[in-house]
């Protein structure tokens, strides 16, 4: 190793949507960050949130300052870092991921080269096995299987994803098909803000004569959506709707960030980005 390599400053920015729940932050986001620190001891590891609302709430309520993705890169630039890698903790390449992607493109393709190297890793679900790429869905399902209850024809697991208007919402339909292909015939996916809907899942549960349902967040953190939309006592929550439909309901109240196998997926995606950029952000 020459002197230039020895003094090169390298950093990893772990970017998530964020959460205002302190315990959930520690269990789901900080745990992944620590897993990354252990895997990459020669890199400075920083935290960034994409949600401006959560950043503001934490600052006003707790006096905690967290950078957004742009501020994190500006800080690294000021501190003289030459190589920067961003690992998003988002589940699908949706609107929040696009926010990071556009920023990385700006830095990577700008006239002034701020960083010698800047690369973006992929979220949990991205590749589907084409052209010698890994199948992120199959890998995620194997990780998810470590937290699923024992299979029983009378029981089902209903996973709650976020969803939305972004075309990446299609990932949840793909995940459902991949679950079926993997033999998980009683695991169903719905989203809070997109397709598939919970009403569609309830119809399938009735067709299969399921008696008991385990609700489980397919989200990085078990935060506001898990607390209210999934497990809340209000009439419109998933739990209330399933109970009203005649099902016995259990709640698995842990975010994916607590699952060590999921943590390792993010580590693997980051390793892949460091070795070879996956999205065409190649160094000039």
C-alpha positions as CSV (number, residue, x, y, z in Angstrom):
1,X,0.0,0.0,0.0
2,X,1.5,3.3,-1.0
3,X,1.2,6.5,1.0
4,X,-1.7,7.9,-1.0
5,X,-3.8,4.8,-0.4
6,X,-2.9,4.8,3.3
7,X,-4.3,8.3,3.9
8,X,-7.3,8.0,1.6
9,X,-10.5,8.8,3.6
10,X,-13.4,6.5,2.9
11,X,-16.9,6.7,4.2
12,X,-20.2,4.9,4.1
13,X,-23.5,6.7,4.5
14,X,-26.3,4.5,5.7
15,X,-29.5,6.2,4.5
16,X,-33.0,5.3,5.7
17,X,-36.4,7.0,5.7
18,X,-35.9,7.3,9.4
19,X,-38.1,6.9,12.5
20,X,-39.1,9.1,15.4
21,X,-39.4,6.1,17.8
22,X,-36.1,6.0,19.8
23,X,-36.3,2.3,20.7
24,X,-37.2,1.4,17.1
25,X,-34.3,3.5,15.8
26,X,-31.9,1.6,18.0
27,X,-33.2,-1.9,17.2
28,X,-33.7,-1.5,13.5
29,X,-31.5,1.3,12.1
30,X,-28.6,1.4,14.5
31,X,-28.3,-2.4,14.5
32,X,-27.8,-2.4,10.7
33,X,-25.3,0.5,11.0
34,X,-23.4,-1.5,13.6
35,X,-23.4,-4.6,11.4
36,X,-21.9,-2.4,8.6
37,X,-19.3,-0.9,10.9
38,X,-18.2,-4.5,11.9
39,X,-18.0,-5.5,8.2
40,X,-16.1,-2.4,7.1
41,X,-13.8,-1.4,9.9
42,X,-11.7,0.9,7.7
43,X,-14.6,3.1,6.7
44,X,-16.2,5.9,8.6
45,X,-19.9,5.1,8.8
46,X,-22.5,7.9,8.9
47,X,-26.3,8.1,9.3
48,X,-28.7,10.0,7.1
49,X,-32.5,10.1,6.9
50,X,-34.5,11.0,3.8
51,X,-37.6,12.1,5.7
52,X,-37.4,15.9,6.5
53,X,-40.4,15.5,8.7
54,X,-38.8,13.0,11.0
55,X,-35.5,15.0,11.0
56,X,-37.4,18.1,12.1
57,X,-39.4,16.2,14.8
58,X,-36.3,14.7,16.3
59,X,-34.6,18.1,16.4
60,X,-37.6,19.8,18.0
61,X,-38.6,17.1,20.4
62,X,-35.3,15.5,21.4
63,X,-32.6,18.0,20.4
64,X,-31.2,15.3,18.1
65,X,-29.6,16.5,14.9
66,X,-29.6,14.0,11.9
67,X,-28.4,14.9,8.4
68,X,-30.5,14.4,5.4
69,X,-28.7,12.6,2.5
70,X,-27.5,15.9,0.9
71,X,-26.2,17.3,4.2
72,X,-24.3,14.1,4.9
73,X,-22.5,14.3,1.6
74,X,-21.7,18.0,2.0
75,X,-20.3,17.2,5.4
76,X,-18.1,14.5,4.0
77,X,-16.9,16.8,1.3
78,X,-16.0,19.5,3.8
79,X,-14.1,16.9,5.9
80,X,-12.0,15.8,2.9
81,X,-13.4,12.3,2.2
82,X,-12.4,10.9,-1.2
83,X,-14.4,7.8,-1.5
84,X,-18.1,7.6,-0.5
85,X,-20.5,4.7,-0.7
86,X,-24.2,5.0,0.1
87,X,-26.2,2.1,1.4
88,X,-30.0,2.7,1.4
89,X,-32.0,0.8,3.9
90,X,-35.2,1.2,1.9
91,X,-37.1,-1.9,0.9
92,X,-37.9,-1.1,-2.7
93,X,-36.4,1.4,-5.2
94,X,-39.2,3.9,-4.8
95,X,-39.5,7.7,-4.3
96,X,-37.1,7.9,-1.3
97,X,-34.5,5.8,-3.2
98,X,-34.9,8.0,-6.3
99,X,-34.1,11.0,-4.1
100,X,-30.7,9.4,-3.2
101,X,-30.1,8.2,-6.7
102,X,-30.5,11.7,-8.2
103,X,-28.1,13.1,-5.7
104,X,-25.5,10.5,-6.4
105,X,-25.9,11.1,-10.2
106,X,-25.3,14.8,-9.5
107,X,-22.1,14.1,-7.7
108,X,-20.9,11.4,-10.0
109,X,-21.6,13.2,-13.3
110,X,-20.9,16.8,-12.2
111,X,-18.3,18.9,-14.0
112,X,-16.3,19.3,-10.7
113,X,-15.2,16.0,-9.2
114,X,-16.0,16.5,-5.5
115,X,-15.3,12.8,-4.6
116,X,-12.8,10.6,-6.4
117,X,-15.4,7.8,-6.1
118,X,-19.1,7.8,-5.1
119,X,-21.3,4.8,-5.5
120,X,-24.9,3.9,-4.6
121,X,-25.8,0.4,-3.4
122,X,-29.2,-1.1,-4.0
123,X,-32.1,-1.4,-1.6
124,X,-33.5,-4.7,-0.2
125,X,-35.5,-5.7,-3.3
126,X,-33.9,-4.7,-6.7
127,X,-32.4,-7.4,-8.8
128,X,-34.5,-10.4,-10.0
129,X,-31.8,-12.8,-11.1
130,X,-31.4,-11.7,-14.7
131,X,-28.0,-11.4,-16.5
132,X,-26.1,-13.2,-13.7
133,X,-27.4,-10.8,-11.1
134,X,-28.6,-12.2,-7.8
135,X,-32.3,-12.6,-7.1
136,X,-32.8,-10.2,-4.2
137,X,-36.4,-11.4,-3.7
138,X,-35.3,-15.0,-3.2
139,X,-32.5,-13.9,-0.8
140,X,-34.9,-11.7,1.1
141,X,-37.5,-14.5,1.4
142,X,-34.9,-16.8,2.9
143,X,-34.0,-14.1,5.4
144,X,-37.7,-13.6,6.1
145,X,-38.2,-17.3,6.7
146,X,-36.1,-17.1,9.8
147,X,-38.8,-15.1,11.5
148,X,-41.9,-16.9,10.2
149,X,-44.0,-19.2,12.4
150,X,-44.2,-22.9,11.7
151,X,-46.4,-23.6,8.7
152,X,-49.9,-24.7,9.3
153,X,-52.8,-24.8,6.8
154,X,-55.1,-23.1,9.3
155,X,-52.7,-20.3,9.9
156,X,-51.4,-17.5,7.7
157,X,-48.9,-14.7,7.8
158,X,-49.9,-11.3,6.4
159,X,-47.0,-9.0,5.6
160,X,-47.6,-5.2,5.6
161,X,-45.6,-3.2,3.2
162,X,-45.7,0.6,2.7
163,X,-46.6,0.9,-1.0
164,X,-47.5,4.0,-2.9
165,X,-48.0,5.5,-6.4
166,X,-44.4,4.9,-7.5
167,X,-43.9,2.2,-10.2
168,X,-41.7,0.4,-7.7
169,X,-44.9,-0.6,-5.8
170,X,-44.9,-3.5,-8.3
171,X,-42.2,-5.1,-6.1
172,X,-44.9,-6.2,-3.7
173,X,-46.7,-8.1,-6.3
174,X,-43.5,-9.7,-7.4
175,X,-42.7,-10.6,-3.8
176,X,-46.1,-12.4,-3.6
177,X,-45.3,-14.4,-6.7
178,X,-41.8,-15.2,-5.4
179,X,-43.2,-16.3,-2.0
180,X,-45.6,-18.7,-3.8
181,X,-42.7,-20.1,-5.9
182,X,-40.7,-20.7,-2.8
183,X,-43.5,-22.7,-1.2
184,X,-44.9,-20.1,1.2
185,X,-48.5,-20.5,0.1
186,X,-49.9,-19.1,3.3
187,X,-47.8,-15.9,3.4
188,X,-49.6,-12.9,1.9
189,X,-48.4,-9.3,1.1
190,X,-50.5,-6.1,1.2
191,X,-49.6,-2.5,1.3
192,X,-50.8,0.5,3.3
193,X,-50.8,2.9,0.3
194,X,-50.9,0.7,-2.8
195,X,-51.6,-2.7,-4.3
196,X,-52.2,-5.4,-3.1
197,X,-54.9,-4.2,-0.8
198,X,-55.8,-5.8,2.5
199,X,-59.4,-6.5,1.4
200,X,-58.0,-8.6,-1.5
201,X,-55.9,-10.6,1.1
202,X,-58.9,-11.1,3.4
203,X,-60.8,-12.7,0.5
204,X,-57.9,-15.1,-0.1
205,X,-57.7,-16.0,3.6
206,X,-61.4,-16.9,3.6
207,X,-61.0,-19.0,0.4
208,X,-58.2,-20.9,2.1
209,X,-60.3,-21.3,5.3
210,X,-57.6,-19.7,7.4
211,X,-58.5,-19.4,11.1
212,X,-55.5,-17.5,12.6
213,X,-53.4,-14.7,11.1
214,X,-50.0,-13.4,12.2
215,X,-49.6,-9.7,11.1
216,X,-46.0,-8.8,10.4
217,X,-44.5,-5.6,9.2
218,X,-42.5,-5.9,5.9
219,X,-40.8,-2.6,6.8
220,X,-37.3,-1.7,8.0
221,X,-38.8,-0.3,11.3
222,X,-41.8,-1.1,13.4
223,X,-42.8,2.5,13.7
224,X,-45.9,4.6,13.0
225,X,-47.3,2.4,10.3
226,X,-46.9,-0.7,12.3
227,X,-48.2,0.8,15.5
228,X,-51.3,2.4,13.9
229,X,-52.1,1.1,10.4
230,X,-51.2,-2.5,11.2
231,X,-51.7,-3.2,14.9
232,X,-53.8,-0.2,16.1
233,X,-57.2,-0.5,17.8
234,X,-58.9,1.9,15.4
235,X,-61.6,0.5,13.1
236,X,-59.5,0.9,9.9
237,X,-56.3,-0.9,11.2
238,X,-55.4,-4.2,9.6
239,X,-55.8,-5.9,13.0
240,X,-59.3,-4.5,13.5
241,X,-60.3,-5.4,9.9
242,X,-59.1,-9.0,10.3
243,X,-60.8,-9.5,13.6
244,X,-64.0,-8.1,12.2
245,X,-63.7,-10.6,9.3
246,X,-63.6,-13.4,11.9
247,X,-59.9,-14.2,12.2
248,X,-57.9,-14.7,15.3
249,X,-55.0,-12.3,15.1
250,X,-51.5,-12.2,16.5
251,X,-49.0,-9.4,15.9
252,X,-45.3,-9.9,15.3
253,X,-44.1,-6.4,16.2
254,X,-40.5,-6.2,14.9
255,X,-39.1,-4.4,12.0
256,X,-36.9,-6.1,9.4
257,X,-33.9,-4.2,10.7
258,X,-33.9,-6.5,13.8
259,X,-33.5,-9.6,11.6
260,X,-29.7,-10.4,11.4
261,X,-30.2,-12.2,8.0
262,X,-31.7,-9.0,6.6
263,X,-28.9,-6.9,8.1
264,X,-26.5,-9.2,6.2
265,X,-28.3,-8.6,3.0
266,X,-27.6,-4.9,3.2
267,X,-23.9,-5.7,4.0
268,X,-23.8,-7.8,0.9
269,X,-25.3,-5.1,-1.3
270,X,-22.7,-2.7,0.0
271,X,-19.9,-5.1,-0.7
272,X,-21.2,-5.5,-4.2
273,X,-21.3,-1.7,-4.8
274,X,-17.7,-1.3,-3.5
275,X,-16.4,-4.1,-5.7
276,X,-18.5,-3.2,-8.8
277,X,-21.0,-0.4,-9.2
278,X,-24.5,-2.0,-9.8
279,X,-26.3,0.9,-11.4
280,X,-23.8,2.3,-13.9
281,X,-22.3,5.0,-11.7
282,X,-18.8,4.1,-12.9
283,X,-15.8,6.1,-12.1
284,X,-14.5,8.3,-14.9
